[in-house]
Amino acid sequence: MTAVPIRRARLLLIVGALLFTLMSNASVSAAAEPSGAAAPSRGAEVVAVTQVADRQVDLSVRSPALGGRTVNVRLLTPDGWDPGDRSRRWPTLWLLHGCCGDYTSWTGKTDVAQTESLRDVLVVMPEAGWNGWYSDWWNYGQGSDPAWETFHTKELRRLLEQGWGASGNRVVAGLSMGGQGALMYAARHPGMFKAAASYSGSAHPLLDDESVNRIMGYFAGQGDDPLRVWGDPVAQRDVWADHDPFHLAKRLRSTPVYLSCGDGTAGPLDPPGSTNALEADFNRQNHALAGELERVGARHVVTHFYGPGTHRWAYWERELHASLPMLLHALGTDR
């Protein structure tokens, strides 16, 4: 009964020491800067650490890619994890949330924190914005904030590997918007992820007018200008295609991929009579992507198109477990 408090106390001491070192170094650098000189450029930095539960640690990260804003990242830590031990690095599962969710979604909605097969893996659950779409927004050709892809694949990756026990051995999975993000990141950053899994993901937003109009509606969430994300689907079609997993299929030929989706009708985990047009649309998109992956010669594709089922967490929790053997095999932790 005393093991958990001691472990937490030790973790807090380690974290406190790391933060003290970071703050002390920052103070020394500031003091050494000549009067009147320009402030030095600073990269992303961890500004706060909170232990929210056993094996769950939240990092607050200040990000230049996000205009200097601070966002959170939840870590589900493996047994024996010690961020101060530079001699050990852990295989990593990036677990991406969907639209209208956040970095707490996976631990709040599923049993991921109780999953025994993940006790040897560092699970990274980053904030991606209510409707960030895992993209560096086009912003009428000007780019800049928000740049979620840069934050995740460059800033956060480096932080985790430099000070929080992450290795370069990574896989990625996500739901809905996060499913698209998982496929995009694996395709757009060759070698970064050894496998990718998408649950009810937006797999081909350029499929047809219905798909385009639906995702434009999500782009407009929280009063945003939908053209800021990827631009106009006709005038900036190349930008859209660069973020459409279907059009990135060739880049996934050597990456193990898991695709799953329901058809939008009531399934075994739904209330009777449920229907969901979004899941039905994504079902069409995922079938199109599966066909394209086959056409381009992708060698390791697993599909689970389970028919009846809507856009619900009960299915995504089930599909996470179904895909874990593939993901853990890619990490080499299933032996």
TORRO-939681 format. One record per residue (C-alpha): residue number from 0; residue in one letter; chain; x, z, y. Coordinates in steps of 0.2 Angstrom, whole numbers, padded with zeros to 4 digits. Example, Ala and Ser with C-alpha at 12.3 -4.5 7.8 and 13.67 -1.06 7.14 Angstrom:
% TORRO-939681
[0,"A","A",[0062,0039,-0022]]
[1,"S","A",[0068,0036,-0005]]
//
This chain:
% TORRO-939681
[0,"M","A",[0000,0000,0000]]
[1,"T","A",[0015,0002,0012]]
[2,"A","A",[0023,-0015,0009]]
[3,"V","A",[0012,-0024,0021]]
[4,"P","A",[0015,-0013,0036]]
[5,"I","A",[0034,-0012,0033]]
[6,"R","A",[0034,-0031,0031]]
[7,"R","A",[0024,-0034,0047]]
[8,"A","A",[0035,-0021,0057]]
[9,"R","A",[0051,-0030,0051]]
[10,"L","A",[0043,-0047,0056]]
[11,"L","A",[0039,-0040,0074]]
[12,"L","A",[0057,-0034,0076]]
[13,"I","A",[0064,-0051,0071]]
[14,"V","A",[0052,-0060,0082]]
[15,"G","A",[0055,-0048,0097]]
[16,"A","A",[0074,-0050,0095]]
[17,"L","A",[0072,-0069,0095]]
[18,"L","A",[0062,-0068,0111]]
[19,"F","A",[0074,-0056,0119]]
[20,"T","A",[0088,-0068,0115]]
[21,"L","A",[0078,-0083,0122]]
[22,"M","A",[0073,-0074,0138]]
[23,"S","A",[0091,-0067,0140]]
[24,"N","A",[0099,-0084,0139]]
[25,"A","A",[0086,-0091,0151]]
[26,"S","A",[0090,-0077,0163]]
[27,"V","A",[0109,-0080,0162]]
[28,"S","A",[0107,-0099,0164]]
[29,"A","A",[0096,-0096,0180]]
[30,"A","A",[0109,-0084,0187]]
[31,"A","A",[0123,-0096,0184]]
[32,"E","A",[0114,-0110,0193]]
[33,"P","A",[0122,-0113,0211]]
[34,"S","A",[0111,-0109,0225]]
[35,"G","A",[0101,-0125,0231]]
[36,"A","A",[0104,-0134,0215]]
[37,"A","A",[0090,-0143,0206]]
[38,"A","A",[0082,-0133,0192]]
[39,"P","A",[0088,-0138,0175]]
[40,"S","A",[0077,-0148,0164]]
[41,"R","A",[0069,-0137,0150]]
[42,"G","A",[0062,-0143,0134]]
[43,"A","A",[0047,-0135,0124]]
[44,"E","A",[0049,-0117,0122]]
[45,"V","A",[0040,-0102,0113]]
[46,"V","A",[0034,-0090,0126]]
[47,"A","A",[0024,-0078,0115]]
[48,"V","A",[0022,-0073,0097]]
[49,"T","A",[0007,-0065,0089]]
[50,"Q","A",[0005,-0059,0071]]
[51,"V","A",[-0014,-0061,0068]]
[52,"A","A",[-0015,-0057,0050]]
[53,"D","A",[-0004,-0055,0035]]
[54,"R","A",[0007,-0071,0033]]
[55,"Q","A",[-0001,-0078,0049]]
[56,"V","A",[0009,-0080,0065]]
[57,"D","A",[0003,-0089,0081]]
[58,"L","A",[0017,-0096,0092]]
[59,"S","A",[0012,-0100,0110]]
[60,"V","A",[0022,-0115,0115]]
[61,"R","A",[0025,-0122,0133]]
[62,"S","A",[0026,-0141,0132]]
[63,"P","A",[0033,-0153,0144]]
[64,"A","A",[0024,-0167,0135]]
[65,"L","A",[0008,-0158,0139]]
[66,"G","A",[0012,-0156,0157]]
[67,"G","A",[0020,-0139,0156]]
[68,"R","A",[0004,-0131,0148]]
[69,"T","A",[0005,-0118,0135]]
[70,"V","A",[-0004,-0121,0118]]
[71,"N","A",[-0004,-0112,0102]]
[72,"V","A",[0002,-0116,0084]]
[73,"R","A",[-0003,-0106,0069]]
[74,"L","A",[0010,-0103,0055]]
[75,"L","A",[0004,-0098,0037]]
[76,"T","A",[0021,-0091,0031]]
[77,"P","A",[0028,-0091,0014]]
[78,"D","A",[0033,-0076,0004]]
[79,"G","A",[0050,-0070,0010]]
[80,"W","A",[0049,-0080,0026]]
[81,"D","A",[0062,-0073,0039]]
[82,"P","A",[0064,-0084,0055]]
[83,"G","A",[0081,-0075,0058]]
[84,"D","A",[0088,-0081,0042]]
[85,"R","A",[0096,-0097,0046]]
[86,"S","A",[0102,-0100,0028]]
[87,"R","A",[0085,-0104,0021]]
[88,"R","A",[0073,-0117,0026]]
[89,"W","A",[0056,-0120,0019]]
[90,"P","A",[0046,-0135,0014]]
[91,"T","A",[0032,-0138,0026]]
[92,"L","A",[0014,-0144,0026]]
[93,"W","A",[0007,-0149,0042]]
[94,"L","A",[-0012,-0146,0042]]
[95,"L","A",[-0021,-0155,0056]]
[96,"H","A",[-0038,-0150,0063]]
[97,"G","A",[-0052,-0162,0068]]
[98,"C","A",[-0061,-0166,0084]]
[99,"C","A",[-0070,-0151,0092]]
[100,"G","A",[-0059,-0139,0082]]
[101,"D","A",[-0042,-0131,0086]]
[102,"Y","A",[-0027,-0123,0078]]
[103,"T","A",[-0037,-0109,0070]]
[104,"S","A",[-0050,-0120,0061]]
[105,"W","A",[-0041,-0121,0044]]
[106,"T","A",[-0039,-0103,0042]]
[107,"G","A",[-0056,-0099,0050]]
[108,"K","A",[-0066,-0111,0039]]
[109,"T","A",[-0057,-0112,0023]]
[110,"D","A",[-0047,-0102,0010]]
[111,"V","A",[-0031,-0110,0014]]
[112,"A","A",[-0023,-0092,0018]]
[113,"Q","A",[-0028,-0086,0000]]
[114,"T","A",[-0021,-0102,-0009]]
[115,"E","A",[-0008,-0096,-0021]]
[116,"S","A",[0001,-0113,-0023]]
[117,"L","A",[0005,-0112,-0004]]
[118,"R","A",[0015,-0096,-0005]]
[119,"D","A",[0031,-0105,-0006]]
[120,"V","A",[0027,-0117,0008]]
[121,"L","A",[0027,-0115,0027]]
[122,"V","A",[0010,-0122,0033]]
[123,"V","A",[0010,-0128,0051]]
[124,"M","A",[-0007,-0129,0060]]
[125,"P","A",[-0004,-0136,0078]]
[126,"E","A",[-0016,-0137,0092]]
[127,"A","A",[-0021,-0155,0096]]
[128,"G","A",[-0034,-0154,0109]]
[129,"W","A",[-0053,-0154,0108]]
[130,"N","A",[-0052,-0173,0107]]
[131,"G","A",[-0033,-0177,0109]]
[132,"W","A",[-0033,-0189,0094]]
[133,"Y","A",[-0015,-0186,0090]]
[134,"S","A",[-0009,-0198,0103]]
[135,"D","A",[0001,-0200,0119]]
[136,"W","A",[-0013,-0205,0130]]
[137,"W","A",[-0012,-0222,0138]]
[138,"N","A",[-0018,-0216,0155]]
[139,"Y","A",[-0020,-0234,0162]]
[140,"G","A",[-0002,-0238,0157]]
[141,"Q","A",[0006,-0223,0165]]
[142,"G","A",[0007,-0212,0150]]
[143,"S","A",[0012,-0194,0153]]
[144,"D","A",[0000,-0179,0150]]
[145,"P","A",[-0007,-0177,0137]]
[146,"A","A",[0006,-0183,0125]]
[147,"W","A",[0001,-0175,0109]]
[148,"E","A",[0011,-0186,0097]]
[149,"T","A",[0027,-0182,0107]]
[150,"F","A",[0023,-0164,0107]]
[151,"H","A",[0020,-0163,0088]]
[152,"T","A",[0033,-0175,0081]]
[153,"K","A",[0047,-0171,0093]]
[154,"E","A",[0045,-0155,0103]]
[155,"L","A",[0036,-0144,0090]]
[156,"R","A",[0046,-0151,0075]]
[157,"R","A",[0063,-0147,0083]]
[158,"L","A",[0057,-0129,0088]]
[159,"L","A",[0051,-0126,0070]]
[160,"E","A",[0067,-0132,0062]]
[161,"Q","A",[0078,-0123,0075]]
[162,"G","A",[0071,-0106,0075]]
[163,"W","A",[0056,-0104,0063]]
[164,"G","A",[0062,-0108,0046]]
[165,"A","A",[0055,-0126,0044]]
[166,"S","A",[0065,-0139,0034]]
[167,"G","A",[0065,-0158,0035]]
[168,"N","A",[0055,-0158,0019]]
[169,"R","A",[0037,-0161,0026]]
[170,"V","A",[0020,-0168,0021]]
[171,"V","A",[0004,-0169,0032]]
[172,"A","A",[-0014,-0168,0029]]
[173,"G","A",[-0030,-0167,0040]]
[174,"L","A",[-0048,-0169,0042]]
[175,"S","A",[-0058,-0182,0053]]
[176,"M","A",[-0048,-0184,0069]]
[177,"G","A",[-0034,-0175,0060]]
[178,"G","A",[-0036,-0187,0045]]
[179,"Q","A",[-0032,-0201,0057]]
[180,"G","A",[-0018,-0191,0064]]
[181,"A","A",[-0010,-0188,0047]]
[182,"L","A",[-0011,-0206,0043]]
[183,"M","A",[-0004,-0212,0060]]
[184,"Y","A",[0010,-0199,0060]]
[185,"A","A",[0016,-0204,0042]]
[186,"A","A",[0015,-0223,0047]]
[187,"R","A",[0022,-0222,0065]]
[188,"H","A",[0036,-0210,0060]]
[189,"P","A",[0044,-0217,0044]]
[190,"G","A",[0052,-0204,0034]]
[191,"M","A",[0045,-0189,0044]]
[192,"F","A",[0032,-0185,0030]]
[193,"K","A",[0034,-0188,0012]]
[194,"A","A",[0015,-0189,0009]]
[195,"A","A",[-0001,-0190,0019]]
[196,"A","A",[-0019,-0184,0015]]
[197,"S","A",[-0034,-0188,0025]]
[198,"Y","A",[-0051,-0180,0022]]
[199,"S","A",[-0066,-0189,0030]]
[200,"G","A",[-0053,-0197,0042]]
[201,"S","A",[-0056,-0210,0055]]
[202,"A","A",[-0046,-0223,0045]]
[203,"H","A",[-0051,-0240,0054]]
[204,"P","A",[-0058,-0237,0072]]
[205,"L","A",[-0057,-0255,0075]]
[206,"L","A",[-0068,-0259,0060]]
[207,"D","A",[-0083,-0265,0071]]
[208,"D","A",[-0093,-0262,0086]]
[209,"E","A",[-0101,-0247,0078]]
[210,"S","A",[-0085,-0239,0074]]
[211,"V","A",[-0077,-0243,0091]]
[212,"N","A",[-0092,-0236,0101]]
[213,"R","A",[-0093,-0220,0091]]
[214,"I","A",[-0075,-0216,0094]]
[215,"M","A",[-0076,-0220,0112]]
[216,"G","A",[-0090,-0207,0113]]
[217,"Y","A",[-0078,-0194,0106]]
[218,"F","A",[-0065,-0200,0118]]
[219,"A","A",[-0077,-0196,0132]]
[220,"G","A",[-0079,-0178,0126]]
[221,"Q","A",[-0078,-0164,0139]]
[222,"G","A",[-0080,-0176,0153]]
[223,"D","A",[-0065,-0186,0149]]
[224,"D","A",[-0063,-0205,0154]]
[225,"P","A",[-0063,-0213,0137]]
[226,"L","A",[-0052,-0227,0143]]
[227,"R","A",[-0038,-0214,0146]]
[228,"V","A",[-0034,-0212,0128]]
[229,"W","A",[-0030,-0230,0121]]
[230,"G","A",[-0037,-0241,0135]]
[231,"D","A",[-0051,-0254,0133]]
[232,"P","A",[-0053,-0259,0115]]
[233,"V","A",[-0053,-0278,0120]]
[234,"A","A",[-0040,-0278,0134]]
[235,"Q","A",[-0029,-0265,0126]]
[236,"R","A",[-0032,-0270,0108]]
[237,"D","A",[-0013,-0269,0104]]
[238,"V","A",[-0013,-0251,0109]]
[239,"W","A",[-0029,-0248,0098]]
[240,"A","A",[-0021,-0257,0083]]
[241,"D","A",[-0005,-0246,0085]]
[242,"H","A",[-0016,-0231,0082]]
[243,"D","A",[-0027,-0238,0069]]
[244,"P","A",[-0022,-0234,0051]]
[245,"F","A",[-0029,-0250,0044]]
[246,"H","A",[-0017,-0260,0055]]
[247,"L","A",[-0003,-0248,0051]]
[248,"A","A",[-0005,-0250,0032]]
[249,"K","A",[0011,-0260,0029]]
[250,"R","A",[0020,-0245,0035]]
[251,"L","A",[0012,-0234,0022]]
[252,"R","A",[0017,-0244,0007]]
[253,"S","A",[0030,-0232,0001]]
[254,"T","A",[0021,-0216,0006]]
[255,"P","A",[0010,-0207,-0006]]
[256,"V","A",[-0008,-0207,0002]]
[257,"Y","A",[-0023,-0197,-0002]]
[258,"L","A",[-0040,-0204,0005]]
[259,"S","A",[-0057,-0195,0002]]
[260,"C","A",[-0074,-0197,0010]]
[261,"G","A",[-0092,-0195,0007]]
[262,"D","A",[-0106,-0208,0011]]
[263,"G","A",[-0116,-0198,0023]]
[264,"T","A",[-0130,-0193,0012]]
[265,"A","A",[-0134,-0176,0005]]
[266,"G","A",[-0122,-0170,-0008]]
[267,"P","A",[-0120,-0155,-0019]]
[268,"L","A",[-0112,-0145,-0004]]
[269,"D","A",[-0126,-0150,0009]]
[270,"P","A",[-0143,-0143,0013]]
[271,"P","A",[-0156,-0154,0005]]
[272,"G","A",[-0161,-0169,0015]]
[273,"S","A",[-0145,-0169,0026]]
[274,"T","A",[-0138,-0186,0032]]
[275,"N","A",[-0123,-0189,0043]]
[276,"A","A",[-0120,-0206,0052]]
[277,"L","A",[-0102,-0201,0056]]
[278,"E","A",[-0097,-0198,0038]]
[279,"A","A",[-0106,-0215,0033]]
[280,"D","A",[-0096,-0224,0046]]
[281,"F","A",[-0079,-0216,0041]]
[282,"N","A",[-0084,-0220,0023]]
[283,"R","A",[-0084,-0238,0027]]
[284,"Q","A",[-0068,-0236,0037]]
[285,"N","A",[-0059,-0228,0022]]
[286,"H","A",[-0065,-0241,0010]]
[287,"A","A",[-0058,-0254,0021]]
[288,"L","A",[-0041,-0245,0022]]
[289,"A","A",[-0040,-0243,0004]]
[290,"G","A",[-0043,-0261,0001]]
[291,"E","A",[-0029,-0265,0014]]
[292,"L","A",[-0017,-0253,0006]]
[293,"E","A",[-0020,-0262,-0010]]
[294,"R","A",[-0017,-0279,-0002]]
[295,"V","A",[-0001,-0275,0006]]
[296,"G","A",[0006,-0267,-0010]]
[297,"A","A",[0005,-0249,-0007]]
[298,"R","A",[0012,-0240,-0023]]
[299,"H","A",[0005,-0223,-0022]]
[300,"V","A",[-0013,-0222,-0016]]
[301,"V","A",[-0026,-0209,-0023]]
[302,"T","A",[-0044,-0211,-0017]]
[303,"H","A",[-0059,-0200,-0020]]
[304,"F","A",[-0074,-0208,-0013]]
[305,"Y","A",[-0086,-0195,-0020]]
[306,"G","A",[-0103,-0203,-0014]]
[307,"P","A",[-0116,-0191,-0008]]
[308,"G","A",[-0108,-0179,0005]]
[309,"T","A",[-0108,-0176,0024]]
[310,"H","A",[-0096,-0171,0037]]
[311,"R","A",[-0094,-0153,0032]]
[312,"W","A",[-0080,-0140,0029]]
[313,"A","A",[-0086,-0137,0012]]
[314,"Y","A",[-0080,-0154,0007]]
[315,"W","A",[-0064,-0153,0016]]
[316,"E","A",[-0059,-0137,0008]]
[317,"R","A",[-0062,-0144,-0009]]
[318,"E","A",[-0052,-0160,-0005]]
[319,"L","A",[-0037,-0150,0002]]
[320,"H","A",[-0036,-0142,-0016]]
[321,"A","A",[-0039,-0158,-0024]]
[322,"S","A",[-0025,-0166,-0014]]
[323,"L","A",[-0012,-0152,-0016]]
[324,"P","A",[-0005,-0157,-0032]]
[325,"M","A",[0000,-0174,-0024]]
[326,"L","A",[0007,-0166,-0008]]
[327,"L","A",[0016,-0152,-0017]]
[328,"H","A",[0024,-0165,-0029]]
[329,"A","A",[0030,-0174,-0014]]
[330,"L","A",[0038,-0158,-0008]]
[331,"G","A",[0045,-0154,-0025]]
[332,"T","A",[0037,-0137,-0025]]
[333,"D","A",[0026,-0140,-0040]]
[334,"R","A",[0040,-0137,-0053]]
//
